[in-house]
Amino acid sequence: QGVNGHVEMAAAFDRAGFNCVDVHMTDLINRDRRLVEFHGIVACGGFSYGDVLGAGNGWSTTILNNYELKSEFEEFFHQEKKFSLGVCNGCQMMANLSSLIPGAEFWPQFIKNESEKFEARLVEVKINDTPSIFFKGMSGSTIPVPVAHGEGKVHFNDDQVQDVLSINAVAIQYADHKTLPTEAYPENPNGSTLGIAGFTNKTGNSTIMMPHPERAFLTIQHSWAPKEWKKFGPWIQFFVNARDFIG
């Protein structure tokens, strides 16, 4: 049972100038593909492993309980000139791999939405000034983006929240109509503290986020858009930034 957001994700990275390859976990387990082949890896959204152990848990457990896979992922994450991205289910999976990712030890787990329901809608997120290579030049913006998840609430204690805020690791936050971070439903679909919706590691080459930028990079994916957007919406910059990062 694989993710279902890989086609949109590949389309977005393709438009930004990448050659995209669909790699399954079985490809890595059987050693048919190796992470060393790639400049970046993206864990996409969808219901991996049926989420039978919780969102992203079956996926991450497969990696953590396989010595060769665990070593391969850890080696990749330690290369500062390569990037990694986790979105939705991929965000939950990569959060569980934070012990393998330098500068990500503060990443939280994602637990069941406060509504205890699957939440799918268009929300707005405020982009913060962080080291994330994906959000370069985008800080201060508030942009509409789809969400679709059942376990997206960040789980922190108060001390952890202050630590994360102090090192500029909170990449995006759910925002209200005044573009202010919010904990109010439904603008904040899951009840995350301070509306936190995504994180970066300290070097900025690894980012995780609950919303789906790949579902909003084309103007046609929006029900309404300003004329100045033309073919692409503002989320295309997110993917172009990744292309610029690898040169």
C-alpha positions in Angstrom: 0.0 0.0 0.0 1.8 3.1 -1.2 1.3 6.8 -1.1 -1.1 8.5 -3.6 0.5 12.0 -4.0 3.5 11.0 -6.0 2.2 12.0 -9.4 1.4 15.6 -8.4 4.8 15.8 -6.6 6.7 14.6 -9.6 4.8 17.1 -11.8 5.8 20.0 -9.6 9.5 19.0 -9.4 9.5 18.3 -13.2 8.3 21.8 -13.9 11.1 23.2 -11.8 13.7 21.4 -13.9 14.2 18.0 -12.2 14.3 14.5 -13.6 12.0 12.6 -11.2 12.2 8.9 -10.4 9.5 7.0 -8.7 11.3 4.8 -6.1 9.4 2.3 -4.0 10.6 0.9 -0.6 10.8 -2.5 -2.2 13.4 -1.0 -4.7 15.5 0.0 -1.8 15.1 -3.2 0.2 16.0 -5.3 -2.8 18.9 -2.9 -3.6 17.6 -2.2 -7.1 17.9 1.5 -6.4 20.2 3.4 -4.0 19.7 6.8 -2.5 23.3 7.8 -3.5 22.0 8.1 -7.0 19.9 11.2 -6.2 20.3 14.8 -5.4 17.2 14.9 -3.3 14.5 12.6 -1.9 10.8 13.4 -1.3 8.5 11.4 0.9 5.1 12.1 -0.6 1.6 12.3 0.8 -0.9 9.5 1.0 -1.6 6.5 3.2 1.6 4.5 3.3 1.3 0.9 4.7 -2.4 1.7 5.3 -1.3 3.8 8.3 -2.1 0.7 10.4 0.4 1.7 13.0 -0.5 5.4 12.9 0.3 7.9 10.2 3.8 7.3 8.7 4.7 4.8 11.4 4.7 1.7 9.2 6.8 3.4 6.7 9.4 4.7 9.1 9.5 1.5 11.1 10.5 -0.4 7.9 13.5 1.9 7.6 14.5 1.9 11.3 14.3 -1.8 11.7 16.4 -2.6 8.6 20.1 -2.0 9.4 21.1 -1.4 5.7 18.2 0.9 5.0 18.7 2.8 8.2 22.4 3.4 7.4 21.6 4.4 3.9 19.0 7.0 4.9 21.3 8.3 7.7 24.2 8.7 5.3 22.0 10.6 2.8 20.6 12.9 5.5 24.1 13.8 6.6 25.1 15.2 3.2 24.4 19.0 3.4 24.5 19.4 -0.4 21.5 17.1 -0.8 17.9 17.8 0.2 15.0 15.9 1.6 11.3 16.8 1.9 8.4 15.2 3.6 4.8 16.2 2.9 1.7 14.9 4.8 2.3 11.2 5.3 5.9 11.8 4.3 6.1 14.5 6.9 4.9 12.1 9.6 7.3 9.4 8.3 10.3 11.8 8.3 9.5 13.1 11.7 9.9 9.6 13.0 13.3 9.5 11.4 14.5 12.7 13.1 17.1 10.8 15.0 18.9 10.2 11.7 18.7 13.8 10.5 21.2 16.3 11.7 19.6 19.3 13.4 16.2 17.7 13.5 16.2 16.3 17.0 13.5 18.8 18.0 11.0 17.7 15.4 7.7 16.5 17.1 5.4 13.6 16.4 2.1 14.2 14.7 -1.0 13.0 16.5 -4.7 12.7 15.8 -6.5 16.0 14.8 -8.4 17.6 17.6 -11.6 17.1 15.6 -10.8 13.3 15.5 -11.7 13.4 11.9 -9.9 13.5 8.5 -9.7 17.2 7.5 -9.4 18.2 3.9 -9.7 21.8 2.8 -7.9 24.9 1.5 -6.2 26.8 4.2 -3.6 29.6 4.4 -0.1 29.3 5.8 2.3 32.1 6.9 5.9 31.5 5.8 8.5 32.3 8.3 12.2 33.3 8.0 14.1 30.0 8.4 17.2 28.3 6.9 14.9 26.1 4.8 16.2 25.9 1.2 12.6 25.4 0.0 11.3 28.7 1.3 14.2 30.9 0.3 12.9 34.4 -0.6 9.3 33.5 0.5 9.4 34.6 4.1 6.6 37.0 5.1 4.2 35.6 2.5 0.8 34.1 3.3 -0.3 31.6 0.7 -3.3 29.3 0.2 -2.5 25.5 0.2 -4.6 22.3 0.5 -4.5 20.0 3.5 -5.7 16.4 3.8 -4.8 14.5 6.9 -6.2 12.8 10.0 -3.1 13.0 12.2 -1.5 16.4 11.7 -1.4 18.0 15.2 2.1 18.7 16.4 2.7 17.2 19.8 4.9 19.5 22.0 5.4 20.4 25.6 5.8 24.1 26.4 9.6 24.0 26.7 10.0 22.3 23.3 7.8 25.0 21.6 10.1 27.8 22.9 13.2 25.9 21.9 11.9 25.4 18.4 10.9 29.0 18.0 14.2 30.3 19.3 16.2 28.6 16.6 13.9 29.6 13.7 12.9 26.0 12.9 9.1 26.6 12.4 8.9 27.0 8.6 5.2 27.6 8.2 2.1 28.2 10.4 -1.6 28.1 9.7 -2.9 31.7 9.4 -6.2 33.4 9.8 -7.8 36.1 7.6 -5.5 38.7 9.2 -2.5 36.6 8.2 -1.7 35.8 11.8 -0.8 32.4 13.1 -3.9 30.7 14.6 -5.0 27.8 16.7 -8.7 28.4 15.7 -10.6 25.8 13.7 -11.1 25.5 10.8 -8.3 27.8 9.7 -6.0 25.5 11.8 -7.4 22.1 10.7 -5.8 20.0 13.4 -5.3 22.1 16.6 -1.5 22.4 16.3 0.1 24.6 18.9 0.7 28.1 17.5 -0.7 26.9 14.2 2.6 25.1 13.5 2.4 23.3 10.1 6.0 22.5 9.1 9.6 22.5 10.2 13.1 22.7 8.9 16.3 21.3 10.3 19.1 23.6 11.4 21.0 23.6 8.1 17.8 24.0 6.1 18.3 21.1 3.6 15.6 19.0 5.2 12.0 20.2 5.5 8.8 18.6 6.6 5.3 20.0 6.3 1.7 18.8 6.6 0.1 20.9 3.8 0.4 19.9 0.1 2.3 22.5 -2.0 2.3 20.1 -5.0 -1.5 20.4 -5.1 -1.4 24.2 -5.6 1.6 25.1 -7.8 -0.5 25.5 -10.9 -2.9 28.4 -11.2 -5.5 26.0 -12.6 -5.5 24.1 -9.3 -7.2 27.0 -7.6 -10.8 27.9 -7.9 -9.8 31.6 -8.2 -6.5 33.3 -8.7 -5.2 36.8 -9.5 -4.5 37.4 -13.2 -0.8 38.1 -12.5 -0.3 34.5 -11.5 -0.5 33.4 -15.2 0.3 29.6 -15.5 2.0 29.1 -12.1 0.9 30.0 -8.6 3.4 31.2 -5.9 4.1 27.6 -4.7 6.2 27.0 -7.9 8.9 29.0 -6.2 9.1 26.3 -3.5 10.2 23.8 -6.1 12.4 26.2 -8.1 14.3 26.9 -4.9 15.2 23.2 -4.5 16.5 23.2 -8.1 18.6 26.3 -7.5 20.0 24.7 -4.3 21.6 21.8 -6.2 22.9 24.1 -8.9 
